[in-house]
């Protein structure tokens, strides 16, 4: 994920999913880009880059103990 700081105020204003990086270009998919979902690309040195992040999917997984079976006859 790529975070944008459009207002240059040190706060993330927007986020995009990074599809790939080729050379000096970052290719993203962004929602709410001119009121649509669009593919965009930016120079790797673009001043609007606030940072990058990765979703930690493992932290979202909850593994519960197996349930016990009770058989009543």
C-alpha positions in Angstrom: 0.0 0.0 0.0 1.1 3.5 -0.7 0.0 6.4 1.5 -0.3 9.9 0.1 0.1 13.3 1.7 -1.6 15.6 -0.8 -1.6 18.6 1.6 2.0 18.3 2.7 0.9 18.5 6.4 2.5 15.3 7.6 -0.9 13.4 7.6 -1.9 10.6 5.2 -4.8 11.9 3.0 -5.2 8.9 0.7 -4.1 5.3 0.1 -3.5 3.2 -3.0 -2.7 -0.4 -3.6 0.7 -0.9 -5.2 0.4 -3.2 -8.1 4.1 -3.1 -9.1 7.2 -1.0 -9.3 9.1 -0.8 -12.6 12.2 1.3 -12.7 11.4 4.7 -11.3 7.6 4.2 -11.5 5.1 3.0 -8.9 1.9 1.7 -10.3 -1.2 1.8 -8.1 -4.9 1.1 -8.0 -6.8 3.8 -6.1 -10.5 4.4 -5.2 -11.9 7.9 -5.2 -9.5 9.0 -7.9 -11.6 11.5 -9.9 -14.7 9.8 -8.4 -13.7 6.4 -9.9 -11.4 3.4 -9.2 -8.4 4.0 -11.4 -4.9 2.8 -12.2 -2.3 5.5 -11.7 1.4 5.7 -11.8 3.9 8.0 -10.0 7.6 8.7 -10.0 9.3 7.0 -7.2 10.5 10.4 -6.0 7.0 12.0 -6.0 6.6 14.5 -3.1 3.1 13.2 -2.3 4.5 9.9 -1.0 3.9 9.7 2.7 5.0 6.1 3.1 4.3 2.5 2.4 2.7 -0.3 4.4 1.9 -4.0 4.4 -1.3 -5.5 5.9 -0.4 -8.1 8.6 -3.0 -10.6 7.7 -1.7 -13.1 10.3 -2.7 -10.7 13.0 -6.3 -10.9 11.8 -6.5 -14.7 12.1 -8.1 -16.0 15.2 -7.5 -19.7 15.9 -9.9 -21.1 18.4 -9.6 -24.2 20.5 -11.4 -27.2 18.9 -14.9 -27.6 20.4 -15.6 -30.6 22.5 -18.3 -33.1 21.4 -20.7 -34.2 24.0 -22.7 -37.2 23.1 -25.9 -37.8 25.2 -27.5 -41.2 25.0 
